[in-house]
Amino acid sequence: MNVPNTMRAMLLSGPRQPLKLAEVPVPAAGAGQVLIKVNTCGVCRTDLHVLDGDLTEPKLPLILGHQIVGTVVALGDGVDRFELGQRIGVPWLGYTDGTCRYCLRGQENLCDHPEFTGYTLDGGYAEYAVADQRYCFPLPESFSDIAAAPLLCAGLIGYRTYRLAGEHVERLGIYGFGAAGHIIAQLAAYEGKKVFAFTRPGDTVTQAFARQLGVYWAGGSDELPPEELDAALVLAPIGALMVTALKAVAKGGVVVSGGIHMTDIPSFPYHLLWEERTIRSVANLTRQDGEEFLALAPLVPVRTQVTPYPLEAANLALDDLRSGKLDGAAVLTI
C-alpha cells in the first residue's frame, strides 16, 4: 500500500503542555508489528492523567491515544495474525514480557515490564501508528470506526472492572457515567442486572441519558440509592467516591475502582468495611478481556454515544472531557 514518509501528529512535549500539531516521520513496522492507518482514536481520561503529569513516566515527546481503530497498511517480519487492508483495534496494553511471574500465571495485566500505548509507546493521535500484532484485536463489523473506538478502553477496562465485581451481583452501582459507565451499564442491563447510575450532583442531563440506556435508577453521587447494592464500580477518578460507594453496598458487597489514577481515598470508619465488604482496584487489561468483551458487545448490542473531533482539535476534546461537557465518549477522526 502507498504509505507517505511523513504524517500529522499531535505531540506532547512535556506535562501540562498543550498538544502541538507537527509533521513527523511515519513509523516503520518492526518484527511482529503492524503499521496502521489510523481512522479514529478515542480520547480517554487516562490521556488527561498523562497530560497533567499524574502518570509520571511517559516517553517524550509522545503521541497520546490508546483507543485506535485503523487499517493495516504494512506488515513487519513474522506477522501472521492480520492481513493488509484488515481493520483492527489497538488498546492500552501494548506489550508484556511473557516471562515474569505474573505473565506465567496468566496475569499479564500485572506484567513487571509492560509497555502502554499512548504512554510509553506512541499512540493514535496521528495519521499512522505501529503496534505489536499480539496486542491488537479484530473488531466487530457491526461497529463503525467512530463507534468502535470507545470499546478499546472505556469498554475493555470497564468490562474488567465489571467482571471483578464478582458473581451474584443483582444490583450494580456505577459511579461516574462517562465513556466507560455508559457502555457497561448497557452490558449489565443486558445480563439482567438492576443498574443504578450516579452522576455529578445536579447533573440531570446525564441522569436522563443514563435512563435512556436502560438503567433502573439515576441520581447524584451525593444520594443513597433506593436499594442496597451488591457491587459498585467507581469509574470517576475521585477517591472519596470509594467511601461513598462503601456506604451504599450491602453485606458482602464489592467496590471496584476502574481508574489508573485516583485522588486520595479519605479515611473511613471500619464498620463501613465490616461484614465482608471488599474494595479493590483494576490494573490494565488482558487479551482475554478484549476477546470476551468484543464478542459480547455486538450481542447487547452496545451503542456508544460519541462526540467527534478532528485530529487538530485534540486539545479541545481533552478540555471538554476534563470539564464534564460530554455524554459518552470523545473520538478523534483522522
Secondary structure in CASP SS format (residue, H / E / C, confidence):
PFRMAT SS
TARGET T0000
AUTHOR 0000-0000-0000
METHOD secondary structure of the structure
MODEL  1
M C 1.00
N C 1.00
V C 1.00
P C 1.00
N C 1.00
T E 1.00
M E 1.00
R E 1.00
A E 1.00
M E 1.00
L E 1.00
L E 1.00
S C 1.00
G C 1.00
P C 1.00
R C 1.00
Q C 1.00
P C 1.00
L C 1.00
K E 1.00
L E 1.00
A E 1.00
E E 1.00
V E 1.00
P E 1.00
V C 1.00
P C 1.00
A C 1.00
A C 1.00
G C 1.00
A C 1.00
G C 1.00
Q E 1.00
V E 1.00
L E 1.00
I E 1.00
K E 1.00
V E 1.00
N E 1.00
T E 1.00
C E 1.00
G E 1.00
V E 1.00
C C 1.00
R H 1.00
T H 1.00
D H 1.00
L H 1.00
H H 1.00
V H 1.00
L H 1.00
D C 1.00
G C 1.00
D C 1.00
L C 1.00
T C 1.00
E C 1.00
P C 1.00
K C 1.00
L C 1.00
P C 1.00
L E 1.00
I E 1.00
L C 1.00
G C 1.00
H C 1.00
Q C 1.00
I E 1.00
V E 1.00
G E 1.00
T E 1.00
V E 1.00
V E 1.00
A E 1.00
L E 1.00
G C 1.00
D C 1.00
G C 1.00
V C 1.00
D C 1.00
R C 1.00
F C 1.00
E C 1.00
L C 1.00
G C 1.00
Q C 1.00
R E 1.00
I E 1.00
G E 1.00
V E 1.00
P C 1.00
W C 1.00
L E 1.00
G E 1.00
Y E 1.00
T C 1.00
D C 1.00
G C 1.00
T C 1.00
C C 1.00
R H 1.00
Y H 1.00
C H 1.00
L H 1.00
R C 1.00
G C 1.00
Q C 1.00
E H 1.00
N H 1.00
L H 1.00
C C 1.00
D C 1.00
H C 1.00
P C 1.00
E E 1.00
F E 1.00
T E 1.00
G C 1.00
Y C 1.00
T C 1.00
L E 1.00
D C 1.00
G C 1.00
G C 1.00
Y C 1.00
A E 1.00
E C 1.00
Y E 1.00
A E 1.00
V E 1.00
A E 1.00
D E 1.00
Q H 1.00
R H 1.00
Y H 1.00
C C 1.00
F E 1.00
P E 1.00
L C 1.00
P C 1.00
E C 1.00
S C 1.00
F C 1.00
S C 1.00
D H 1.00
I H 1.00
A H 1.00
A H 1.00
A H 1.00
P H 1.00
L H 1.00
L H 1.00
C C 1.00
A H 1.00
G H 1.00
L H 1.00
I H 1.00
G H 1.00
Y H 1.00
R H 1.00
T H 1.00
Y H 1.00
R H 1.00
L C 1.00
A C 1.00
G C 1.00
E C 1.00
H C 1.00
V C 1.00
E C 1.00
R E 1.00
L E 1.00
G E 1.00
I E 1.00
Y E 1.00
G C 1.00
F C 1.00
G C 1.00
A H 1.00
A H 1.00
G H 1.00
H H 1.00
I H 1.00
I H 1.00
A H 1.00
Q H 1.00
L H 1.00
A H 1.00
A H 1.00
Y H 1.00
E C 1.00
G C 1.00
K C 1.00
K E 1.00
V E 1.00
F E 1.00
A E 1.00
F E 1.00
T E 1.00
R C 1.00
P C 1.00
G C 1.00
D C 1.00
T H 1.00
V H 1.00
T H 1.00
Q H 1.00
A H 1.00
F H 1.00
A H 1.00
R H 1.00
Q H 1.00
L C 1.00
G C 1.00
V C 1.00
Y C 1.00
W E 1.00
A E 1.00
G E 1.00
G E 1.00
S C 1.00
D C 1.00
E C 1.00
L C 1.00
P C 1.00
P C 1.00
E C 1.00
E C 1.00
L E 1.00
D E 1.00
A E 1.00
A E 1.00
L E 1.00
V E 1.00
L C 1.00
A C 1.00
P C 1.00
I C 1.00
G C 1.00
A H 1.00
L H 1.00
M H 1.00
V H 1.00
T H 1.00
A H 1.00
L H 1.00
K H 1.00
A H 1.00
V E 1.00
A E 1.00
K E 1.00
G E 1.00
G E 1.00
V E 1.00
V E 1.00
V E 1.00
S E 1.00
G C 1.00
G C 1.00
I C 1.00
H C 1.00
M C 1.00
T C 1.00
D C 1.00
I C 1.00
P C 1.00
S C 1.00
F C 1.00
P C 1.00
Y H 1.00
H H 1.00
L H 1.00
L C 1.00
W C 1.00
E C 1.00
E C 1.00
R C 1.00
T E 1.00
I E 1.00
R E 1.00
S E 1.00
V C 1.00
A C 1.00
N C 1.00
L C 1.00
T C 1.00
R H 1.00
Q H 1.00
D H 1.00
G H 1.00
E H 1.00
E H 1.00
F H 1.00
L H 1.00
A H 1.00
L H 1.00
A C 1.00
P C 1.00
L C 1.00
V C 1.00
P C 1.00
V C 1.00
R C 1.00
T C 1.00
Q C 1.00
V E 1.00
T E 1.00
P E 1.00
Y E 1.00
P E 1.00
L H 1.00
E H 1.00
A H 1.00
A H 1.00
N H 1.00
L H 1.00
A H 1.00
L H 1.00
D H 1.00
D H 1.00
L H 1.00
R H 1.00
S H 1.00
G C 1.00
K C 1.00
L C 1.00
D C 1.00
G C 1.00
A E 1.00
A E 1.00
V E 1.00
L E 1.00
T E 1.00
I C 1.00
END
